[in-house]
Amino acid sequence: MKKINLALLSLFAFFIMPVVFDGIAHAAMTESVELGVVLKLWSVLPFVGILFSIALAPLIAPRFWHHHFAKVSLFWALIFAVPFIFFFGQRAVHEIAHVVIIDYIPFILLLWALFTVAGGIYIKGYLKGTPAVNTIILLVGTLLSSVIGTTGASMLLIRPILRSNAWRVRKVHTVVFFIFLVSNIGGSLTPLGDPPLFLGFLHGVPFFWTLNIFPKMAFACVVLLALYFVLDSHYYKKEIKNDIPDTEAESLGIEGRVNFIFLMVIIAAVLFSGTIKLGYVNIFGVHQAAENLIRDAFLLGAGCLSLIFTQSRLRQANEFSWAPIKEVAYLFAGIFVTIVPALAILKAGEHGALAFLVKGLEHPRQYFWLVGGLSSFLDNAPTYLTFFNGVIGKFYPGMPEAEAVSRLIVEKIPYLMAISTGAVFMGANTYIGNAPNFMVKSIAEEAGIKMPTFFGYMFKYSLPVLITLFLLMTYMFY
């Protein structure tokens, strides 16, 4: 059966997709014709295919996915790239090179640098997992997420909070609220916090613009922290107090503190690239800003120095592994290649094949729920980028991106804010909405915690808690 499915997909890749592109290539032979105007909706099928593969394959065929996710990503990338390049030639090569150089490489470098540096910081010892202590850890993690990223904060604090609650019987809710706050909503305030916001930063959204999200982020976090404290207090009263461990001899401490210097280097490098303009460098026909290349060099350097100066025992104590970042790198390589037609069509606005979608979205609340809903089951980074380009195409079709974004962040603040909050907040709705979610789930299960299933997580926690919260926020803010 697998061989038959693979054969059908290959048939689609090398026979049907070329026919799709052949039917539109003749209309775009001249550089004066906007690519997004002539591309048909069929051209986004590989993009949809890879997103649904990421969403469903780990659930339907987990063992196959674990061993072959890189091949699946490559497969969908080739389905799109081969016929696209064959029929559009140099123009197609330029479009793919542009998204790789401008978006993918900086995106992966930032995630890698934060993941590497945070993985070298080890918090030893533990506190007694009381409701007050747990709430404080969640609060600290929420605040850290906007500084060292949701992935960095999650990897830094998940094991300490698990150690603090190892003696407790009821602790699933603590991991779930950790995913809500530390792995998602806490990363709302800076481009460092969550991948969608960094993609916005790469496309011209100022570094501190995301502070506009603070009122919504603060409201959501206060509600969730208060709810968690009440819930954890209820469960805490049911615990057998005699099982509370004596931790006075186990002092808290932080090792690998040199990595805080490297974190500061990462933050400074990103700020530098957003404030200093040094002109452009031509890389294979793509004009990349010189300050961005300098930023990327510092990100690479910070990660390498962390590897050199961090004792290996600290990474071993953190159970550090390259597997999560390798999976993100492979999958997003395929995502960023296949997303090319979707971005081009959305940039064309009402002149593109998705005109019905562009016309149908009129209010910020619609963007909040559509972006959020898709971010829940796909990945929030490509979802954000897709609708970021969609709103540009709606209000500023055909306008150069730099000019369009400079107007968007001033004239259409509610729309960009709705896209940003929808992507970041609702990435918490499922395990697959944001990369750290599954990492935290896996670490918790390794520690012996029986986490809810994919649908159990939704029906027991995200639907009654998060969706209720987001409905309330829609009424209040949108």
C-alpha positions as CSV (number, residue, x, y, z in Angstrom):
1,M,0.0,0.0,0.0
2,K,2.8,2.4,0.9
3,K,4.5,1.6,-2.5
4,I,1.2,2.3,-4.3
5,N,0.8,5.6,-2.5
6,L,4.4,6.6,-3.3
7,A,3.9,5.7,-6.9
8,L,0.7,7.9,-7.1
9,L,2.5,10.8,-5.5
10,S,5.4,10.4,-7.9
11,L,3.0,10.4,-10.8
12,F,1.5,13.6,-9.5
13,A,4.9,15.1,-9.1
14,F,6.4,14.4,-12.5
15,F,3.3,14.4,-14.8
16,I,0.4,16.3,-13.4
17,M,2.4,19.2,-11.8
18,P,4.3,20.0,-15.0
19,V,0.9,20.1,-16.8
20,V,-0.3,22.6,-14.2
21,F,2.7,24.8,-14.7
22,D,2.8,24.5,-18.4
23,G,-0.7,25.9,-18.6
24,I,0.4,29.1,-16.9
25,A,4.0,29.5,-17.9
26,H,3.2,31.0,-21.3
27,A,1.3,33.9,-19.6
28,A,4.4,34.8,-17.5
29,M,7.2,34.8,-20.1
30,T,8.0,38.4,-19.6
31,E,9.4,39.9,-16.4
32,S,6.7,42.6,-16.5
33,V,3.9,40.1,-15.6
34,E,3.5,39.6,-11.9
35,L,4.1,35.9,-11.0
36,G,1.3,35.9,-8.4
37,V,-1.2,37.0,-11.1
38,V,-0.6,34.0,-13.4
39,L,0.0,31.2,-10.9
40,K,-3.1,29.0,-10.4
41,L,-4.4,27.7,-7.1
42,W,-3.1,24.2,-8.1
43,S,0.5,25.4,-7.6
44,V,0.0,25.6,-3.8
45,L,-0.8,21.9,-3.5
46,P,2.8,20.9,-2.5
47,F,2.7,23.5,0.2
48,V,-0.6,22.1,1.5
49,G,0.8,18.6,1.1
50,I,3.8,19.2,3.3
51,L,1.8,21.0,6.0
52,F,-0.7,18.2,6.2
53,S,2.1,15.6,6.3
54,I,3.6,17.4,9.3
55,A,0.1,17.6,11.0
56,L,-1.1,14.0,10.3
57,A,1.9,11.7,9.7
58,P,3.2,11.8,13.3
59,L,-0.3,10.7,14.4
60,I,-1.1,8.1,11.7
61,A,2.4,6.6,11.1
62,P,4.7,7.8,13.9
63,R,7.5,5.2,13.3
64,F,7.6,6.0,9.5
65,W,7.6,9.7,10.2
66,H,10.4,9.5,12.8
67,H,12.7,7.7,10.3
68,H,11.7,9.4,7.1
69,F,10.5,13.0,7.8
70,A,13.5,14.5,6.0
71,K,12.7,12.4,2.8
72,V,9.0,13.5,3.0
73,S,10.1,17.2,3.2
74,L,12.5,16.7,0.2
75,F,9.7,14.9,-1.7
76,W,7.2,17.8,-1.5
77,A,10.0,20.3,-2.3
78,L,10.9,18.5,-5.5
79,I,7.2,18.1,-6.5
80,F,7.1,21.9,-6.6
81,A,10.6,22.9,-7.5
82,V,11.3,20.6,-10.5
83,P,8.3,21.7,-12.8
84,F,8.5,25.2,-11.5
85,I,12.1,25.6,-12.5
86,F,11.6,23.7,-15.8
87,F,8.8,26.0,-17.0
88,F,9.8,29.4,-15.4
89,G,13.6,29.0,-15.6
90,Q,15.7,31.7,-14.1
91,R,12.7,33.5,-12.7
92,A,11.8,30.4,-10.7
93,V,15.4,29.9,-9.5
94,H,15.4,33.5,-8.3
95,E,12.1,33.1,-6.4
96,I,13.3,30.0,-4.6
97,A,16.7,31.5,-3.9
98,H,15.0,34.7,-2.5
99,V,12.9,32.8,0.1
100,V,15.9,30.6,1.1
101,I,18.4,33.5,1.5
102,I,16.0,36.1,3.0
103,D,13.8,33.9,5.1
104,Y,15.0,30.3,5.7
105,I,18.7,30.7,6.5
106,P,18.2,33.6,9.0
107,F,15.2,31.8,10.5
108,I,17.1,28.5,11.1
109,L,20.2,30.3,12.3
110,L,18.3,32.2,15.0
111,L,16.5,29.0,16.2
112,W,19.8,27.1,16.2
113,A,21.6,29.8,18.1
114,L,18.9,30.1,20.8
115,F,18.5,26.3,21.1
116,T,22.3,25.8,21.4
117,V,22.9,28.5,23.9
118,A,19.9,27.8,26.1
119,G,20.9,24.1,26.0
120,G,24.1,25.0,27.7
121,I,22.4,26.5,30.8
122,Y,21.7,24.0,33.5
123,I,19.4,24.8,36.5
124,K,20.4,22.3,39.2
125,G,18.4,21.4,42.3
126,Y,14.7,21.8,42.7
127,L,12.0,23.6,44.7
128,K,9.0,22.0,46.3
129,G,6.3,21.9,43.7
130,T,3.6,23.9,45.6
131,P,1.0,26.0,43.7
132,A,2.9,29.2,44.5
133,V,6.3,27.8,43.4
134,N,4.8,26.4,40.2
135,T,3.0,29.6,39.3
136,I,6.2,31.6,39.8
137,I,8.2,29.2,37.6
138,L,5.5,29.5,34.9
139,L,5.6,33.3,35.2
140,V,9.4,33.4,34.9
141,G,9.3,31.1,31.9
142,T,6.6,33.2,30.3
143,L,8.7,36.3,30.6
144,L,11.8,34.5,29.4
145,S,10.1,33.3,26.3
146,S,10.2,36.7,24.7
147,V,13.9,37.0,25.4
148,I,15.4,33.6,24.6
149,G,12.5,32.3,22.5
150,T,9.8,29.8,23.3
151,T,12.1,26.9,22.4
152,G,14.9,28.1,24.5
153,A,12.7,28.9,27.6
154,S,10.9,25.6,27.2
155,M,14.1,23.6,27.1
156,L,15.6,25.6,30.0
157,L,12.7,25.2,32.4
158,I,10.7,22.1,31.6
159,R,13.1,19.7,33.5
160,P,13.4,21.9,36.6
161,I,9.6,22.1,36.9
162,L,9.3,18.4,36.4
163,R,11.9,17.7,39.1
164,S,10.0,20.0,41.5
165,N,6.8,18.1,40.9
166,A,8.2,14.6,40.7
167,W,6.7,13.7,44.1
168,R,3.2,14.8,43.0
169,V,0.6,12.5,41.6
170,R,-1.4,15.1,39.6
171,K,1.0,17.1,37.4
172,V,-0.3,16.7,33.8
173,H,-2.1,20.1,34.1
174,T,1.2,21.7,35.0
175,V,2.8,20.5,31.8
176,V,-0.2,21.6,29.8
177,F,-0.2,25.1,31.2
178,F,3.6,25.2,30.7
179,I,2.9,24.6,27.0
180,F,0.2,27.3,27.0
181,L,2.3,30.0,28.6
182,V,6.1,29.2,28.2
183,S,6.0,27.4,24.8
184,N,3.6,29.8,23.1
185,I,1.9,32.9,24.5
186,G,5.0,34.1,26.4
187,G,6.8,34.6,23.2
188,S,4.6,37.4,22.0
189,L,6.7,40.5,22.8
190,T,9.8,40.4,20.6
191,P,10.8,38.8,17.3
192,L,13.1,36.5,19.4
193,G,10.1,35.1,21.1
194,D,8.4,33.0,18.5
195,P,9.3,32.1,14.9
196,P,6.3,33.9,13.3
197,L,7.3,37.2,14.8
198,F,10.9,36.8,13.6
199,L,9.6,36.2,10.1
200,G,7.7,39.5,10.4
201,F,10.9,41.1,11.5
202,L,12.8,39.8,8.5
203,H,10.2,41.4,6.3
204,G,10.5,44.8,7.8
205,V,8.4,44.9,11.0
206,P,10.4,46.8,13.6
207,F,11.9,44.9,16.5
208,F,9.8,46.8,19.2
209,W,6.6,46.9,17.2
210,T,5.5,43.7,18.8
211,L,5.3,45.4,22.2
212,N,1.9,46.6,20.9
213,I,0.7,43.1,21.7
214,F,1.5,43.5,25.4
215,P,-2.1,44.3,26.6
216,K,-3.5,41.2,24.9
217,M,-0.5,39.1,26.1
218,A,-0.8,40.4,29.6
219,F,-4.5,39.7,29.8
220,A,-4.1,36.2,28.5
221,C,-1.2,35.4,30.8
222,V,-2.9,36.8,33.9
223,V,-6.1,34.8,33.3
224,L,-4.1,31.6,32.6
225,L,-1.8,32.0,35.6
226,A,-4.7,32.7,37.9
227,L,-6.7,29.7,36.6
228,Y,-3.6,27.5,36.9
229,F,-3.1,28.6,40.5
230,V,-6.7,27.8,41.5
231,L,-6.5,24.4,39.7
232,D,-3.2,23.5,41.1
233,S,-4.3,24.5,44.6
234,H,-7.3,22.2,44.2
235,Y,-5.1,19.3,43.2
236,Y,-2.5,20.1,45.8
237,K,-4.9,19.6,48.6
238,K,-5.5,16.1,47.4
239,E,-1.9,15.1,47.5
240,I,-0.5,13.1,50.5
241,K,1.5,15.7,52.4
242,N,3.8,13.0,53.9
243,D,5.2,12.4,50.4
244,I,6.5,15.9,50.1
245,P,10.3,15.6,49.8
246,D,12.8,17.4,52.0
247,T,14.8,19.5,49.6
248,E,16.6,21.8,52.0
249,A,19.9,20.0,51.3
250,E,19.3,20.4,47.5
251,S,20.3,23.9,46.8
252,L,19.3,25.7,43.6
253,G,21.9,26.9,41.3
254,I,22.7,27.8,37.7
255,E,25.7,26.4,35.8
256,G,26.9,27.3,32.4
257,R,26.4,31.0,33.1
258,V,28.8,32.0,30.3
259,N,25.9,31.3,28.0
260,F,24.1,34.4,29.3
261,I,26.8,36.4,27.6
262,F,26.1,34.6,24.3
263,L,22.4,35.2,24.8
264,M,23.1,38.9,25.0
265,V,25.2,38.7,21.8
266,I,22.2,37.1,20.0
267,I,19.8,39.8,21.3
268,A,22.3,42.6,20.3
269,A,22.8,41.1,16.9
270,V,19.1,41.0,16.1
271,L,18.7,44.6,17.4
272,F,21.6,45.7,15.3
273,S,20.1,44.3,12.1
274,G,16.9,46.1,12.8
275,T,18.4,49.5,13.5
276,I,21.5,49.9,11.3
277,K,21.3,50.1,7.5
278,L,24.5,49.3,5.6
279,G,23.3,48.7,2.1
280,Y,22.9,45.4,0.2
281,V,25.0,42.5,-0.9
282,N,24.2,40.6,-4.1
283,I,24.0,36.8,-3.4
284,F,23.1,34.8,-6.4
285,G,21.0,37.6,-7.7
286,V,19.2,38.2,-4.4
287,H,19.9,41.5,-2.6
288,Q,20.4,40.7,1.1
289,A,21.0,43.5,3.6
290,A,24.6,43.7,4.8
291,E,23.5,44.2,8.4
292,N,21.5,40.9,8.2
293,L,24.7,39.0,7.1
294,I,26.6,40.5,10.1
295,R,23.7,39.5,12.4
296,D,23.8,35.9,11.0
297,A,27.6,35.8,11.5
298,F,27.2,36.7,15.2
299,L,24.4,34.2,15.6
300,L,26.6,31.5,14.2
301,G,29.5,32.7,16.4
302,A,27.4,32.8,19.6
303,G,26.3,29.2,19.0
304,C,29.8,27.9,18.2
305,L,31.3,29.7,21.3
306,S,28.6,28.1,23.4
307,L,29.6,24.7,22.2
308,I,33.3,25.4,22.9
309,F,32.9,27.0,26.4
310,T,30.1,24.9,27.8
311,Q,31.1,21.7,29.7
312,S,29.7,18.6,28.0
313,R,28.4,17.4,31.4
314,L,26.0,20.3,31.5
315,R,24.4,19.4,28.1
316,Q,24.3,15.8,29.3
317,A,22.5,16.9,32.5
318,N,20.0,18.8,30.3
319,E,19.6,15.7,28.1
320,F,20.5,17.9,25.2
321,S,20.0,16.5,21.7
322,W,20.3,17.8,18.2
323,A,17.2,15.9,17.1
324,P,14.6,18.6,17.6
325,I,16.5,21.3,15.7
326,K,17.4,18.9,12.9
327,E,13.8,18.1,12.5
328,V,12.9,21.8,12.3
329,A,15.7,22.5,9.8
330,Y,14.7,19.6,7.4
331,L,10.9,20.3,7.6
332,F,11.2,24.1,7.2
333,A,13.5,23.7,4.2
334,G,10.6,22.0,2.4
335,I,8.1,24.5,3.8
336,F,10.0,27.5,2.6
337,V,10.5,26.1,-0.9
338,T,6.9,25.1,-1.4
339,I,5.5,28.3,0.1
340,V,6.7,30.3,-2.9
341,P,3.5,30.2,-5.0
342,A,1.3,30.8,-2.0
343,L,3.2,34.0,-1.1
344,A,3.2,35.2,-4.7
345,I,-0.5,34.6,-5.1
346,L,-1.4,36.4,-1.9
347,K,0.8,39.3,-2.7
348,A,-1.2,39.7,-5.9
349,G,-4.2,40.4,-3.7
350,E,-7.5,40.6,-5.6
351,H,-5.7,39.8,-8.8
352,G,-4.5,36.4,-7.7
353,A,-6.1,33.0,-7.5
354,L,-6.9,33.5,-3.8
355,A,-8.9,36.7,-4.5
356,F,-12.0,35.1,-2.9
357,L,-10.0,34.7,0.4
358,V,-8.5,38.2,0.3
359,K,-12.0,39.8,-0.4
360,G,-13.7,37.6,2.3
361,L,-11.5,38.8,5.1
362,E,-12.7,42.2,6.2
363,H,-12.2,42.5,10.0
364,P,-9.2,41.9,12.3
365,R,-11.2,39.3,14.2
366,Q,-11.5,37.2,11.1
367,Y,-7.8,37.2,10.7
368,F,-7.3,36.4,14.3
369,W,-9.5,33.2,14.1
370,L,-8.5,32.1,10.6
371,V,-4.7,32.5,11.2
372,G,-5.1,31.0,14.7
373,G,-7.2,28.1,13.5
374,L,-4.7,27.2,10.8
375,S,-1.8,27.7,13.2
376,S,-3.4,25.2,15.6
377,F,-3.1,22.3,13.1
378,L,-0.4,23.4,10.7
379,D,2.7,25.3,11.9
380,N,2.2,28.9,13.0
381,A,5.4,30.2,11.2
382,P,4.3,29.5,7.6
383,T,0.7,30.4,8.5
384,Y,1.8,33.8,9.7
385,L,4.0,34.4,6.7
386,T,1.1,33.4,4.4
387,F,-1.4,35.8,5.8
388,F,1.2,38.5,6.4
389,N,1.6,38.6,2.6
390,G,-2.1,38.2,2.2
391,V,-2.9,41.4,4.1
392,I,-0.2,43.2,2.1
393,G,-1.8,42.0,-1.1
394,K,-5.2,43.1,0.2
395,F,-4.3,46.7,1.1
396,Y,-1.2,47.4,-1.0
397,P,-1.3,45.1,-4.1
398,G,1.7,45.5,-6.4
399,M,3.5,47.9,-4.0
400,P,7.2,47.1,-3.2
401,E,7.3,45.1,0.1
402,A,9.4,47.6,2.0
403,E,7.0,50.4,1.3
404,A,4.0,48.2,1.9
405,V,5.2,47.0,5.3
406,S,6.1,50.6,6.4
407,R,2.5,51.6,5.8
408,L,1.0,48.4,7.2
409,I,2.6,48.9,10.6
410,V,1.2,52.4,10.9
411,E,-2.1,52.3,9.0
412,K,-3.3,48.7,9.6
413,I,-2.1,48.0,13.1
414,P,-5.2,45.9,14.2
415,Y,-4.8,43.6,11.2
416,L,-1.1,42.9,11.8
417,M,-1.8,42.5,15.5
418,A,-4.6,40.0,14.8
419,I,-2.3,37.9,12.5
420,S,0.5,38.0,15.1
421,T,-1.6,37.1,18.1
422,G,-3.6,34.5,16.2
423,A,-0.4,32.7,15.1
424,V,1.4,32.9,18.5
425,F,-1.5,32.4,20.9
426,M,-3.3,29.7,19.0
427,G,-0.2,27.7,18.4
428,A,-1.0,26.4,21.9
429,N,-4.3,24.8,20.8
430,T,-2.6,21.5,19.8
431,Y,0.6,19.6,20.2
432,I,1.5,20.4,16.5
433,G,0.8,24.2,16.6
434,N,4.3,25.1,17.6
435,A,7.6,23.2,17.6
436,P,8.2,23.3,21.4
437,N,4.8,21.8,22.2
438,F,5.8,18.3,21.1
439,M,9.3,18.7,22.6
440,V,7.8,19.4,26.0
441,K,5.3,16.5,25.7
442,S,8.1,14.1,24.8
443,I,10.3,15.2,27.7
444,A,7.3,14.9,30.1
445,E,6.5,11.4,28.9
446,E,10.2,10.4,29.3
447,A,9.9,11.5,32.9
448,G,7.0,9.1,33.4
449,I,4.1,11.5,33.0
450,K,1.1,10.1,31.1
451,M,0.3,13.0,28.8
452,P,-3.1,13.2,27.1
453,T,-3.5,12.1,23.5
454,F,-3.7,14.6,20.7
455,F,-7.4,14.8,20.9
456,G,-7.4,14.4,24.7
457,Y,-5.2,17.5,25.0
458,M,-7.7,19.4,22.8
459,F,-11.0,18.3,24.4
460,K,-9.8,18.4,28.0
461,Y,-7.6,21.5,28.0
462,S,-7.4,23.7,24.9
463,L,-11.0,23.8,23.9
464,P,-12.5,24.5,27.4
465,V,-9.6,26.8,28.5
466,L,-7.9,28.4,25.5
467,I,-10.9,28.7,23.1
468,T,-13.0,30.2,25.9
469,L,-10.2,32.7,26.6
470,F,-9.9,33.6,23.0
471,L,-13.6,34.1,22.6
472,L,-13.5,36.5,25.6
473,M,-10.5,38.3,24.0
474,T,-12.3,38.6,20.7
475,Y,-15.2,40.4,22.5
476,M,-12.8,42.6,24.5
477,F,-10.2,43.5,21.9
478,Y,-11.6,42.9,18.4
